[in-house]
Amino acid sequence: MTDNRKDKDFTRSAPRVPRSDSSESGMPDMQKLPDDRNIAINKVGVKDIRYPIVVLDKCKERQQTVARINMYVDLPHHFKGTHMSRFIEILNQYHGEISIERMDTMLRNMKEYLEASSAHLELEFPYFIEKQAPVSGARSLMEYQCRMVGSLDEDYDFMLGVTVPMTSLCPCSKEISARGAHNQRSAVTVEIRYSDHVWLEDLIAWIESCGSAPVFALLKREDEKALTEQAYDNPMFVEDVVRAVTQCLLEIPEITWFRVACENFESIHNHSAYAMVERPMSEKRG
């Protein structure tokens, strides 16, 4: 599941997180008080923290970005609360080193310092790729919203996700109209689990190839003409998009599980069209 490069910044031992105990401060530890309602809590923690992270970049090795981070652990029924400050202490100990390569270590730290049996870490962040317009060659940075989700109880589980915008043109509109066809921007969200490293750049390229046409941050007139005609020659329903992405991902041996969802923000309807396909690990090759 990891990149095999010998990068010292990603392979250093885990930082030690200082723990502040009530015995040291002389103050009562309210979270450790007993609770008699006999209700365990599945997830408790901190949510929506903005924090800098490092993402592996296929072309530039690393990309600095800012993530929204959620951190949770479970809470046994006999404890009144968890120590919220410890989540932030752990985060601060990994300053500048929060990455896909260190998520499992962070989760182990969360379990240890919060005395939990399970830990969960969620990161949502923008990722930028330089794209070249199809005709003019104009270069621009395209933003993609990405997601990393890690969980650790008995075993470690990791999921990578990305939302890719694209153009889709309605086959029905093209067939029944004397002139033109309606199209719209679509958002394709793909989540994967994998057995060996999958680059975000590759995953995005696979998804983009499955729409009527890709989208760009910067286009000249000659590019607009080319992309409009490309979409017109490649009409797709929302069902076609998720099936095309599914066919593509089934051919990637490193991917062991995936979920594909597409939302079309309809241009002539007051609603969106939606489709989703999920392939569990046991069914992925079947």
C-alpha positions in Angstrom: 0.0 0.0 0.0 3.0 2.3 0.2 5.6 3.9 -2.1 8.9 2.1 -2.0 11.2 5.1 -2.2 13.8 5.4 0.6 12.7 8.8 1.8 14.0 9.5 5.3 11.3 12.1 6.1 8.7 9.3 5.7 10.5 6.6 7.5 11.6 8.2 10.8 10.4 6.7 14.0 7.2 8.0 15.4 7.5 11.1 17.6 6.8 10.7 21.3 3.6 12.5 22.3 3.8 14.0 25.8 0.9 13.0 28.0 -0.4 15.3 30.7 -1.8 13.4 33.7 -3.9 14.8 36.5 -1.4 13.5 39.0 1.2 15.9 37.6 -1.0 18.9 37.5 -2.9 18.3 40.7 -6.2 18.8 38.9 -9.0 16.3 38.7 -9.3 14.3 35.5 -13.0 14.6 34.7 -12.8 12.4 31.6 -11.7 9.5 33.7 -14.7 9.6 36.0 -17.0 6.5 35.8 -20.2 6.6 33.8 -23.0 4.3 34.9 -25.2 4.5 31.7 -23.5 1.4 30.2 -23.3 3.0 26.7 -20.1 2.7 24.7 -19.4 5.3 22.0 -18.1 4.2 18.6 -16.4 7.5 17.6 -15.5 10.5 19.7 -12.9 13.1 18.9 -12.2 16.4 17.1 -13.5 17.4 13.7 -12.8 19.9 10.9 -9.2 20.9 11.8 -7.3 22.7 9.1 -3.7 21.5 9.0 -0.8 21.3 6.6 0.0 17.8 5.1 2.4 16.3 2.6 1.1 14.3 -0.4 3.2 12.1 -2.6 3.5 13.8 -6.1 4.4 11.6 -9.1 6.2 14.4 -10.9 7.6 16.5 -8.0 7.9 13.8 -5.3 5.9 15.8 -2.7 3.2 18.4 -2.7 2.3 20.6 0.3 -1.4 21.2 0.8 -3.8 22.0 3.6 -6.3 19.3 4.8 -9.5 19.3 6.9 -8.8 16.6 9.4 -11.1 14.5 11.6 -9.7 12.4 14.4 -11.7 9.9 16.4 -11.3 7.0 18.9 -13.8 4.7 20.5 -14.8 5.2 24.2 -15.6 2.3 26.6 -19.0 2.5 28.4 -17.3 3.0 31.8 -15.5 6.2 30.9 -17.2 9.6 31.0 -15.2 11.2 28.3 -12.0 11.2 26.2 -9.1 13.7 26.3 -9.7 16.0 23.4 -6.4 17.9 23.9 -4.4 14.7 23.2 -5.7 14.6 19.6 -4.2 18.1 19.0 -0.9 17.0 20.8 -0.6 14.1 18.4 -1.3 16.3 15.4 1.3 18.9 16.5 4.0 16.2 17.0 3.6 15.3 13.3 3.8 18.9 12.1 5.1 18.8 8.5 5.1 15.0 8.4 1.4 14.1 8.1 1.3 11.9 5.0 -0.1 8.7 3.6 3.1 7.0 4.7 2.6 7.9 8.3 -1.2 7.4 8.8 -0.8 4.0 10.3 1.8 5.3 12.8 -0.5 8.2 13.8 -3.4 5.8 14.4 -1.2 3.6 16.6 -0.3 6.8 18.6 -4.0 7.7 18.9 -4.9 4.3 20.3 -2.0 4.4 22.8 -2.3 7.9 24.1 -6.1 7.9 24.2 -6.3 4.4 25.6 -8.6 3.2 22.9 -9.2 0.0 21.1 -9.9 1.7 17.7 -8.8 4.9 16.0 -9.9 6.7 12.9 -8.3 9.5 10.8 -9.9 11.3 7.9 -8.2 13.9 5.7 -9.8 15.9 2.9 -7.6 18.2 0.8 -7.1 19.9 -2.5 -4.5 18.4 -4.9 -3.2 20.3 -7.9 -2.0 18.8 -11.2 -0.6 20.9 -14.1 -2.7 20.2 -17.2 -2.1 21.2 -20.9 -5.0 22.4 -23.0 -5.6 19.9 -26.0 -4.9 22.3 -28.9 -3.3 25.5 -27.7 -1.1 23.8 -25.2 -1.9 26.4 -22.6 -0.8 25.2 -19.1 -2.7 25.6 -15.9 -3.2 24.1 -12.5 -6.3 21.9 -12.1 -7.6 21.3 -8.6 -9.0 18.0 -7.4 -10.6 17.3 -4.1 -9.1 14.2 -2.5 -9.7 12.1 0.6 -7.7 9.7 2.7 -9.4 7.6 5.4 -7.5 5.4 7.8 -8.8 3.1 10.6 -7.0 0.9 13.1 -8.5 -1.7 15.4 -7.2 -5.2 15.1 -6.1 -4.4 11.5 -5.1 -1.3 9.6 -7.5 -0.2 6.8 -6.8 2.6 4.3 -9.0 4.2 1.6 -8.0 6.8 -1.0 -10.7 8.9 -2.7 -10.8 11.7 -5.3 -13.6 13.7 -7.0 -12.9 14.4 -10.7 -15.0 16.9 -12.7 -15.8 16.1 -16.3 -18.2 17.0 -19.1 -21.1 14.7 -20.0 -23.4 15.1 -23.0 -26.9 13.6 -23.0 -27.3 10.8 -25.7 -31.1 11.3 -25.7 -30.9 15.0 -26.3 -28.5 14.5 -29.1 -30.7 11.9 -30.7 -34.0 13.8 -30.6 -32.8 17.3 -31.3 -32.4 18.9 -34.7 -29.6 21.2 -33.4 -27.1 20.5 -30.7 -27.5 18.6 -27.4 -27.6 19.6 -23.8 -24.5 18.8 -21.7 -23.4 19.4 -18.1 -20.5 19.2 -15.7 -20.3 16.0 -13.8 -18.6 15.0 -10.6 -17.2 11.5 -10.5 -16.1 10.4 -7.0 -14.0 7.2 -6.8 -12.8 5.6 -3.6 -10.3 2.7 -3.7 -8.4 0.2 -1.5 -5.3 -1.2 -3.0 -2.5 -3.7 -2.4 0.3 -1.6 -3.8 0.8 2.2 -4.3 -1.5 3.9 -6.7 -0.6 7.5 -7.8 -3.3 10.1 -7.5 -2.2 11.3 -11.0 -2.9 7.9 -12.5 -6.2 7.5 -10.8 -7.4 10.9 -12.0 -6.3 10.2 -15.6 -8.2 6.9 -15.6 -11.3 8.6 -14.4 -11.0 11.5 -16.8 -10.8 9.2 -19.8 -14.3 7.8 -19.0 -16.4 11.0 -19.6 -17.6 12.7 -22.7 -14.8 15.2 -22.3 -12.4 16.4 -19.6 -12.4 19.9 -18.1 -9.6 22.4 -17.7 -8.8 25.5 -15.7 -7.6 27.4 -18.8 -8.8 27.1 -22.4 -8.4 29.1 -25.5 -11.0 29.3 -28.2 -9.4 26.5 -30.3 -9.5 24.3 -27.1 -13.2 25.1 -26.5 -14.0 24.1 -30.0 -12.1 20.8 -29.7 -13.6 19.8 -26.4 -17.2 20.8 -27.4 -16.9 18.6 -30.5 -15.3 15.8 -28.5 -18.2 15.7 -26.1 -20.7 15.8 -28.9 -19.0 12.8 -30.5 -19.0 10.9 -27.2 -22.4 11.2 -25.5 -22.9 9.5 -22.2 -25.6 9.0 -19.6 -24.7 9.0 -15.9 -25.0 5.2 -16.1 -22.5 5.1 -19.0 -19.9 7.0 -16.9 -20.0 4.8 -13.8 -19.9 1.7 -16.0 -16.9 3.0 -18.0 -15.0 3.9 -14.8 -15.8 0.4 -13.4 -14.5 -1.3 -16.5 -11.3 0.7 -16.2 -10.7 0.0 -12.5 -11.3 -3.7 -13.0 -8.2 -3.8 -15.1 -5.9 -2.3 -12.4 -4.5 -5.3 -10.5 -3.4 -3.2 -7.5 -6.9 -2.1 -6.7 -8.7 -4.6 -4.4 -12.0 -2.7 -3.8 -13.6 0.4 -5.2 -16.7 2.6 -5.2 -17.6 4.8 -8.2 -20.3 7.5 -8.0 -21.3 10.1 -10.6 -23.5 13.1 -10.2 -24.6 15.1 -13.3 -25.6 18.7 -12.5 -28.2 18.8 -15.1 -28.4 21.9 -17.3 -32.1 21.6 -18.4 -33.6 19.9 -15.3 -34.0 21.1 -11.7 -32.3 18.1 -10.3 -29.1 16.1 -10.6 -28.8 12.6 -12.1 -26.9 10.0 -10.0 -25.4 6.5 -10.3 -23.1 4.4 -8.1 -21.3 1.1 -8.5 -19.4 -0.7 -5.7 -17.2 -3.7 -6.0 -16.2 -5.5 -2.8 -12.9 -7.3 -2.7 -14.4 -10.7 -3.1 -16.4 -9.6 -6.2 -13.8 -7.4 -7.8 -12.5 -10.0 -10.2 -15.8 -11.8 -10.6 
